[in-house]
Amino acid sequence: MNCRTVEPMNADIASGKLLQSLLAGTDGLSCQDSMVPRRAKPESAIETARKQMEQAKRAADLSLDRAKAAPKPHEITNPAFVALFEAHQRDREVLFAAMRALDAARSAAEKG
């Protein structure tokens, strides 16, 4: 952990820099904030699935913003746009899977 604060990023930033910050796992918290001891209460399956769905939604929103910010023309002849749009499509599929998992967790909680 490098204990530095990361500022929120614009959609205009190149996908490489955004990807690096996402892979680094920095979320804008300083090292001192992350070291505060907290008692973790066990999360329900629904809460865990909801958090995963929200994370997938944020990722899909960011990848859509990157695709929209790609140099024009936004068509299949532009390889930069195609790559960014395909990344967004993958993020959407992850989002849909997370939504299905949330529905399954809710159904399981209702049944028993």
C-alpha positions in Angstrom: 0.0 0.0 0.0 1.6 3.3 -1.0 -0.5 5.6 1.3 -1.3 8.2 -1.3 -4.7 9.8 -1.9 -6.2 9.4 -5.4 -8.4 12.1 -6.8 -11.6 11.2 -8.7 -10.9 10.7 -12.4 -12.7 12.2 -15.4 -14.1 10.0 -18.2 -11.7 11.8 -20.6 -8.6 10.2 -19.0 -7.1 7.5 -21.2 -8.3 4.0 -20.3 -4.7 2.9 -19.5 -4.4 5.3 -16.6 -7.9 4.5 -15.3 -7.2 0.7 -15.6 -4.0 1.1 -13.7 -5.7 3.0 -10.9 -8.5 0.4 -10.8 -6.0 -2.5 -10.6 -4.1 -0.7 -7.9 -7.3 -0.8 -5.8 -7.1 2.8 -4.7 -10.4 4.3 -3.9 -9.5 7.8 -2.7 -8.9 6.9 0.9 -5.7 7.8 2.6 -3.7 5.2 4.4 -4.8 6.6 7.8 -8.5 6.2 6.9 -8.0 2.6 5.9 -6.2 1.7 9.1 -9.1 2.6 11.4 -10.1 -0.5 13.2 -13.7 -1.5 12.5 -15.8 -4.3 13.8 -17.1 -6.1 10.8 -20.5 -7.6 11.2 -21.3 -10.6 9.0 -23.0 -9.5 5.8 -26.0 -11.3 4.4 -25.9 -12.9 1.0 -28.2 -10.2 -0.3 -26.0 -7.4 0.9 -22.9 -9.0 -0.6 -24.7 -9.5 -3.9 -26.0 -5.9 -3.8 -22.5 -4.6 -3.3 -21.1 -6.7 -6.2 -23.9 -5.4 -8.4 -23.2 -1.8 -7.5 -19.5 -2.3 -8.2 -20.3 -3.9 -11.6 -22.7 -1.0 -12.4 -19.9 1.5 -11.6 -17.5 -0.4 -13.8 -20.0 -0.6 -16.7 -20.8 3.2 -16.3 -17.1 4.0 -16.5 -16.4 1.8 -19.5 -19.4 3.4 -21.3 -18.0 6.9 -20.5 -14.6 5.8 -21.9 -16.3 4.5 -25.1 -18.2 7.7 -25.5 -15.0 9.7 -25.0 -13.2 7.8 -27.8 -12.1 9.7 -30.8 -14.8 10.0 -33.5 -16.1 8.3 -35.7 -17.9 5.9 -33.4 -18.2 3.1 -35.8 -16.5 -0.2 -36.6 -13.8 1.4 -38.7 -12.4 3.0 -35.6 -10.3 0.4 -33.8 -10.0 2.5 -30.6 -13.8 2.9 -30.3 -14.3 -0.8 -31.1 -11.9 -1.9 -28.3 -13.5 0.5 -25.8 -17.0 -0.5 -26.7 -16.2 -4.2 -26.5 -14.8 -3.6 -23.0 -18.1 -2.0 -22.1 -20.0 -5.0 -23.5 -17.9 -7.3 -21.2 -18.6 -5.0 -18.3 -22.3 -5.1 -19.1 -22.3 -8.9 -19.1 -20.7 -8.8 -15.6 -23.3 -6.4 -14.5 -26.1 -8.6 -15.7 -24.6 -11.6 -14.0 -24.4 -9.7 -10.8 -28.0 -8.6 -11.1 -29.0 -12.3 -11.6 -27.0 -13.3 -8.5 -28.8 -10.6 -6.5 -32.2 -11.8 -7.7 -31.1 -15.4 -6.8 -30.0 -14.3 -3.3 -33.3 -12.5 -2.7 -35.3 -15.6 -3.9 -33.3 -17.8 -1.6 -33.9 -15.5 1.3 -37.6 -15.5 0.7 -37.8 -19.3 0.5 -36.0 -20.0 3.7 
